[in-house]
């Protein structure tokens, strides 16, 4: 494996994520379409499904908000790499802007756009060392409409029973703005920063992998009636996905990262 | 129903109606709204007109002379600016997603409607855009510039806020709060 292989592989997963929604997400939207009764909810989901088809067939970005690029890299400990993986990822992001990626990265204060989706800390690259001799790169673009609706709260240690309510309040505050039906990433434990990272990482999980705790919150969210695009209906969220971390005995950090229906992700193993 | 020109007939649209748009639309999002309001406050002329226009809250991806993805952006961010713009027009149509503030709904009375286009449907929306007719304020960048598009059968759009102040989002919000 060399530098060029990594650049090419990353270019490929960027195109795949931006133009093809993962099957578990598409299937969840199809099920939502079947279950909705109101005409407005059904029409919105119909447009979403048609949009997914057009994007896949024409290799066009599903949504014009192609997001800030997030990468989760797992490096096998037996691998020996004589090049900078982060630089290869940055190169790939630059290559795909603006042919597939809209330039979205700006300086936080001057608001000056870098023009190529890179900048201070962007793309965001998380790395982990794991067993084995493979390199695994997962890519998730994150749009701002949903990201802006996310929240974090430091609960008292014994307040775990308040987590569900916090999710409901966060979703009710967001209403139609994050493009429901949404996917809810829930990070529980760790610390202030770790809980937020867990909430984002949870969004990489399959929508078909929910446990009982997550399904219970999902049911409560969907009983709110916000519906597709906030115009009413049964489907406010497609999934609740959580990740846990041990935390200090004196704290309980909880982060809710909201994702739009366009839960774009793709990965490659080299 | 089809909207092709912005005239008094838009005042008859009712919240819940489903419409399609034909003709010319202007994109404008955060930076274009901020600049327009600054110029209006300074009594300067804009290089384009919001009067009797269809304003689309959108930051498209343009590749060459082609629109490749162009769904709506969150309209709420335009809420602080929209009343000043509405003050300066007789009639206007806005297209976006997620709805706008109470102040905007009030400023829209008797002159404007808000249409909701499905959020995230960027490729679908682009397929309804037939031509790029022009661009203003390109210095703001691709997403923030004001693009002039020729659209055909742009929709389905839901009349989410009508010119009498009926607001679908507010109705849903009331029900959601009661269930919380």
Contacts between the chains, C-beta under 8 A, distances in Angstrom:
chain1	res1	chain2	res2	distance
A	39	B	18	7.9
A	40	B	16	7.3
A	40	B	18	7.8
A	40	B	158	5.6
A	40	B	168	7.8
A	43	B	18	6.8
A	43	B	118	8.0
A	43	B	156	5.3
A	43	B	158	7.5
A	44	B	118	4.9
A	44	B	158	7.9
A	47	B	118	4.1
A	47	B	121	5.0
A	47	B	124	5.9
A	47	B	156	6.7
A	48	B	118	6.1
A	48	B	120	6.7
A	48	B	121	6.1
A	50	B	121	7.8
A	50	B	124	5.7
A	51	B	71	7.9
A	51	B	118	7.4
A	51	B	120	7.1
A	51	B	121	4.0
A	51	B	122	7.1
A	51	B	123	5.4
A	51	B	124	3.7
A	51	B	125	7.9
A	54	B	123	4.4
A	54	B	124	5.6
A	54	B	127	5.8
A	55	B	69	7.9
A	55	B	122	7.6
A	55	B	123	3.9
A	58	B	123	6.6
A	60	B	68	5.1
A	60	B	69	5.8
A	60	B	122	7.7
A	60	B	123	4.4
A	60	B	126	6.7
A	61	B	61	6.1
A	61	B	68	6.5
A	61	B	69	4.1
A	61	B	122	5.9
A	61	B	123	6.6
A	62	B	69	7.5
A	62	B	120	6.9
A	62	B	122	6.2
A	62	B	123	6.1
A	63	B	69	6.5
A	63	B	71	5.6
A	63	B	120	4.5
A	63	B	121	7.6
A	63	B	122	4.3
A	64	B	58	7.1
A	64	B	59	6.3
A	64	B	60	5.5
A	64	B	61	5.0
A	64	B	69	3.9
A	64	B	70	5.3
A	64	B	71	5.4
A	64	B	122	4.1
A	64	B	125	7.9
A	64	B	126	7.9
A	64	B	143	7.8
A	65	B	59	7.4
A	65	B	71	7.6
A	65	B	73	7.1
A	65	B	120	7.9
A	65	B	122	7.6
A	66	B	61	7.0
A	66	B	69	7.7
A	98	B	61	6.7
A	98	B	62	7.9
A	98	B	63	6.6
A	98	B	142	6.6
A	99	B	63	6.2
A	101	B	61	8.0
A	102	B	59	7.0
A	102	B	60	7.9
A	102	B	61	4.5
A	102	B	69	7.7
A	102	B	142	6.3
A	102	B	143	5.7
A	103	B	141	6.6
A	103	B	142	6.1
A	103	B	143	7.3
A	104	B	143	7.1
A	111	B	31	7.7
A	113	B	141	4.7
A	115	B	141	7.7
A	144	B	74	7.9
A	145	B	73	6.8
A	145	B	74	4.6
A	145	B	97	7.8
A	145	B	98	7.7
A	145	B	119	6.9
A	148	B	74	7.3
A	168	B	180	6.1
A	169	B	180	7.1
A	172	B	176	5.4
A	172	B	177	7.0
A	172	B	180	5.4
A	175	B	98	7.1
A	175	B	99	7.6
A	175	B	169	6.6
A	175	B	172	7.3
A	175	B	173	6.1
A	175	B	176	7.2
A	176	B	97	6.9
A	176	B	98	4.4
A	176	B	99	6.1
A	176	B	116	7.9
A	176	B	119	7.8
A	176	B	169	6.0
A	176	B	172	7.7
A	177	B	74	5.0
A	177	B	76	5.8
A	177	B	97	7.7
A	177	B	98	4.1
A	177	B	99	8.0
A	179	B	97	6.8
A	179	B	98	7.9
A	179	B	119	3.7
A	179	B	120	4.8
A	223	B	179	6.5
A	224	B	176	5.0
A	224	B	179	5.6
A	224	B	180	7.0
A	225	B	172	6.8
A	225	B	175	5.6
A	225	B	176	5.9
A	225	B	179	6.4
A	226	B	172	6.4
A	226	B	176	5.7
A	227	B	172	6.9
A	228	B	118	8.0
A	229	B	97	6.3
A	229	B	98	7.5
A	229	B	116	6.1
A	229	B	118	6.2
A	229	B	119	5.8
A	230	B	98	6.1
A	230	B	99	6.8
A	230	B	169	5.8
A	230	B	172	6.2
A	231	B	116	6.6
A	231	B	158	6.3
A	231	B	160	6.7
A	231	B	168	5.6
A	231	B	169	7.3
A	231	B	172	6.4
A	232	B	168	7.4
A	232	B	171	7.6
A	232	B	172	4.7
A	232	B	175	7.6
A	260	B	119	7.0
A	260	B	120	5.6
A	261	B	120	6.0
A	262	B	120	4.6
